[in-house]
Amino acid sequence: MVVVNPTRISAAIRKNAVVAVVALTGGFVGSAVRDWVKSNSDTIQAKRFEVVAATGKVLSFWGPDADPQIPAATPKGVLLVFKDLNGTRRCQIGSRLGDYGPELLFYDPDGPSEGRRQYSEARFSVGLGYNHDAVLGMRNRTAWRVLLGAEHGDAPSPSEDTWGLRIRGGATSEAGVFGYRTYFGSYTAGVFVRDKEASWSMPSDLVARLNLQPQTR
C-alpha cells in the first residue's frame, strides 16, 4: 500500500508553479528584447561604449573624454580612444577638447592616461587648427620635426593664407617651402634653409613676406 503525503504534493506543486512562472517570464522578456532589437536595429543609442579586458580594465572607449581632470564646463567632444595594457592612451580620433575641432593623435608609451594632469604631446597629429585649416605634424620627445599644412603666427588673422612644409633637423636647423598670398591677391612660394651658422632663402626677404600677410582679401 502506497501512502501519499499531501504536504509533499502541495510543496511540489508550488515549486513547479514557481519554475513555470520564472520560465514563462524569462521567455517573455527574452522575446521582447529580441523583438525590440530587431525592430530598432537601425539606431542604437548610448552615452558611451567601452571595450574591456577580462580584468575589467578599459582598453578602448567611444564617447566623451573620461578624464576626470577636465573641468565640467569644458566641452569634451566625442572621441574613439585606444589604450595599451598599462592604461595609457595611445591613439584617439574625434572632436578636440574645448572647440570640437576634428583631430587624430598618436601617443608614445608616456602619453596621456585617465586622471593624469600632465600630458605629453602626441608624436603624430592630423587636425584642423585655426581658421579650420589642416595641419599634419610629427615630433620626437622634444620638438616638432615635420609640419605640413597651414602656418599661423602668434596673432593669427582670418585672412592668413600661408601653407608650407617645414622640416627641422635640430634646435637650430630647418628647411622648408612655403606658399603664401601677396597683398595683390596672387599666390607665390619661397624656400629657405638655415642652421646655427647661416641661412638662405629665395626670395631673400621670404621671412619678412611671410610675416606681412595681407589683412583683408
Protein Blocks (a to p, Z undefined) as FASTA:
>chain_A
ZZddfklmmmmmmmmmmmmmmmmmmmmmmmmmmmmmmmmmmpccdfbdcdddfkopafbd
cdddfbfklcfklcgbjadddddfkopafbdcdddehjlpacdddddfklccehiabdcd
dfbdcdddehhiacdddddfkbcfbdcdjdddfbdcfkbccdcddddfbfkbccdddddd
dfkopacdddddddfkbccdddfklmmmmmmccfbZZ
